[in-house]
Amino acid sequence: MNITVVGAGIIGCAVAHELASRGARVQIVDMRGTGRGATQASAGILAPHIEGHIDALLRLGACSLSLYDGFVARVSADARQTIEYERSGTLQVARDGREADELDAAARRLEAAGIEHRLMNGDEARRIEPALSSRIHAALLTPRHGYVKVLELTMALVAAAANHGATSTTATVRRVDARDNSVAVTTSAGIIEGDAVVLAAGSWTSGLAPSAASPPAVRPIRGQLLHLHFSHVPLSRVVWGADCYLVPWHDGSLLAGATVEDVGFDESATTAGVTHLLERSAELLTAVPDARFEAVRVGLRPATPDEVPLIGPSSTMRGVYYAAGHYRSGVLLAPLTAKLVADLVMDGRRAPELELVRPDRFGL
Ligand SMILES: Cc1cc2nc3c(=O)[nH]c(=O)nc-3n(C[C@H](O)[C@H](O)[C@H](O)COP(=O)(O)OP(=O)(O)OC[C@H]3O[C@@H](n4cnc5c(N)ncnc54)[C@H](O)[C@@H]3O)c2cc1C
């Protein structure tokens, strides 16, 4: 089976690897190269019990997290590369009584769902994370959460897919047309004909999939994220506050994110965004002003109107499939998305989760 995957973000690369490893001949097409969209800005936090504020998202996120160990092990083996991936937990922190009440409510939800967790006061939190600010007076530890270094994972996915025969092309896809027995993808470098196409073009997906839906099925929500560096890693796990989160990497890097801005297709960093993140992160970790400033990263999160992704067949074009609209959870949902798409395209198998993410709910 010849399959074109449009988009080399975390989603397109995960789908391409899964399809190629099951024997498809895969061509990945991206207008800018691997991982240059929302993916390069992502914090890589794997935390469905924080981000899953909608039932469907919680169910999809928890399912995808359960696939993560096997996913990273398989990609790492296929690519012959190591990938920084830790299941060291998340520590949600509260600065005042109102935020502490929210952590109490979150702890009750985890208790009801049978998810391991530990509620603690500020002193207990500083015993496990000594660098935390004295302003923190309550915290909630969820040990099953974690993070992955996203660009490292995305590059490994492309290498792993290539080792199964996939190819990558840098070109802009201009249109997709379903023909009698094939699908034609018109790109700036020529036409690619194949048996199927997977649209994984992130925030740009609506431009390739004409529909009468208003607002569009996928629209961009800008996120700015800081990359800081310390000589010693200041934290041992992800710290999540109401206005800011921190992700420590092994090499002393610390990611501080993220803004949420509805500004269209504008990938600029702003002084207001950087100032906001520096101030909010210093409220959690007083050492932030001592850090080296490495970079500010900006990405456009692909958001759908109901914040749930679009995964599955097009209802208007035979042979066309969507894997888009992952908004704030594309990294978390990558293993599940890849599996759902490959089961469907290669084997015609419709997993029950596909009912939660049907593209035709927006006329696609
Ligand atoms: C600041 C920030 C922090 C985040 N943190 C987290 C997190 O902690 N955990 C988590 O799970 N998620 C997180 N996310 C969300 C996550 O990054 C996204 O959901 C995910 O990256 C979406 O991946 P994608 O492959 O769908 O899109 P993208 O990464 O945007 O990739 C789409 C690709 O399609 C290509 N493309 C578009 N149009 C065309 C065309 N016409 N022709 C050819 N190529 C095209 C683009 O060049 C791009 O490379 C974060 C996002 C941001 C911005």
PDBQT file of the ligand as one rigid body, heavy atoms in Angstrom, charges set to zero:
ROOT
HETATM    1  C1  LIG A 401       4.215  25.908  23.768  1.00  0.00    +0.000 C 
HETATM    2  C2  LIG A 401       3.581  24.558  23.565  1.00  0.00    +0.000 A 
HETATM    3  C3  LIG A 401       3.669  23.608  24.571  1.00  0.00    +0.000 A 
HETATM    4  C4  LIG A 401       3.079  22.350  24.397  1.00  0.00    +0.000 A 
HETATM    5  N1  LIG A 401       3.216  21.414  25.377  1.00  0.00    +0.000 NA
HETATM    6  C5  LIG A 401       2.666  20.175  25.210  1.00  0.00    +0.000 A 
HETATM    7  C6  LIG A 401       2.855  19.176  26.185  1.00  0.00    +0.000 A 
HETATM    8  O1  LIG A 401       3.491  19.407  27.210  1.00  0.00    +0.000 OA
HETATM    9  N2  LIG A 401       2.308  17.928  25.959  1.00  0.00    +0.000 N 
HETATM   10  C7  LIG A 401       1.594  17.637  24.822  1.00  0.00    +0.000 A 
HETATM   11  O2  LIG A 401       1.129  16.509  24.674  1.00  0.00    +0.000 OA
HETATM   12  N3  LIG A 401       1.405  18.593  23.871  1.00  0.00    +0.000 NA
HETATM   13  C8  LIG A 401       1.922  19.822  24.037  1.00  0.00    +0.000 A 
HETATM   14  N4  LIG A 401       1.747  20.798  23.089  1.00  0.00    +0.000 N 
HETATM   15  C9  LIG A 401       0.896  20.500  21.936  1.00  0.00    +0.000 C 
HETATM   16  C10 LIG A 401       1.658  19.720  20.885  1.00  0.00    +0.000 C 
HETATM   17  O3  LIG A 401       2.909  20.327  20.669  1.00  0.00    +0.000 OA
HETATM   18  C11 LIG A 401       0.838  19.697  19.594  1.00  0.00    +0.000 C 
HETATM   19  O4  LIG A 401      -0.442  19.132  19.850  1.00  0.00    +0.000 OA
HETATM   20  C12 LIG A 401       1.556  18.829  18.548  1.00  0.00    +0.000 C 
HETATM   21  O5  LIG A 401       2.863  19.286  18.335  1.00  0.00    +0.000 OA
HETATM   22  C13 LIG A 401       0.793  18.854  17.244  1.00  0.00    +0.000 C 
HETATM   23  O6  LIG A 401       1.544  18.076  16.353  1.00  0.00    +0.000 OA
HETATM   24  P1  LIG A 401       1.183  18.013  14.822  1.00  0.00    +0.000 P 
HETATM   25  O7  LIG A 401       2.130  17.059  14.211  1.00  0.00    +0.000 OA
HETATM   26  O8  LIG A 401      -0.286  17.771  14.671  1.00  0.00    +0.000 OA
HETATM   27  O9  LIG A 401       1.393  19.518  14.307  1.00  0.00    +0.000 OA
HETATM   28  P2  LIG A 401       2.737  20.317  13.958  1.00  0.00    +0.000 P 
HETATM   29  O10 LIG A 401       3.848  19.967  14.870  1.00  0.00    +0.000 OA
HETATM   30  O11 LIG A 401       2.367  21.748  13.851  1.00  0.00    +0.000 OA
HETATM   31  O12 LIG A 401       3.136  19.738  12.545  1.00  0.00    +0.000 OA
HETATM   32  C14 LIG A 401       2.385  20.028  11.392  1.00  0.00    +0.000 C 
HETATM   33  C15 LIG A 401       3.358  19.986  10.233  1.00  0.00    +0.000 C 
HETATM   34  O13 LIG A 401       2.622  20.105   9.026  1.00  0.00    +0.000 OA
HETATM   35  C16 LIG A 401       3.404  20.855   8.121  1.00  0.00    +0.000 C 
HETATM   36  N5  LIG A 401       2.507  21.408   7.109  1.00  0.00    +0.000 N 
HETATM   37  C17 LIG A 401       1.433  22.210   7.320  1.00  0.00    +0.000 A 
HETATM   38  N6  LIG A 401       0.842  22.528   6.150  1.00  0.00    +0.000 NA
HETATM   39  C18 LIG A 401       1.555  21.921   5.188  1.00  0.00    +0.000 A 
HETATM   40  C19 LIG A 401       1.448  21.886   3.768  1.00  0.00    +0.000 A 
HETATM   41  N7  LIG A 401       0.471  22.533   3.102  1.00  0.00    +0.000 N 
HETATM   42  N8  LIG A 401       2.369  21.176   3.072  1.00  0.00    +0.000 NA
HETATM   43  C20 LIG A 401       3.368  20.506   3.715  1.00  0.00    +0.000 A 
HETATM   44  N9  LIG A 401       3.514  20.517   5.061  1.00  0.00    +0.000 NA
HETATM   45  C21 LIG A 401       2.605  21.204   5.790  1.00  0.00    +0.000 A 
HETATM   46  C22 LIG A 401       4.060  21.919   9.000  1.00  0.00    +0.000 C 
HETATM   47  O14 LIG A 401       5.234  22.435   8.385  1.00  0.00    +0.000 OA
HETATM   48  C23 LIG A 401       4.356  21.132  10.260  1.00  0.00    +0.000 C 
HETATM   49  O15 LIG A 401       5.667  20.613  10.290  1.00  0.00    +0.000 OA
HETATM   50  C24 LIG A 401       2.356  22.060  23.212  1.00  0.00    +0.000 A 
HETATM   51  C25 LIG A 401       2.294  23.009  22.189  1.00  0.00    +0.000 A 
HETATM   52  C26 LIG A 401       2.901  24.257  22.362  1.00  0.00    +0.000 A 
HETATM   53  C27 LIG A 401       2.848  25.255  21.242  1.00  0.00    +0.000 C 
ENDROOT
TORSDOF 0
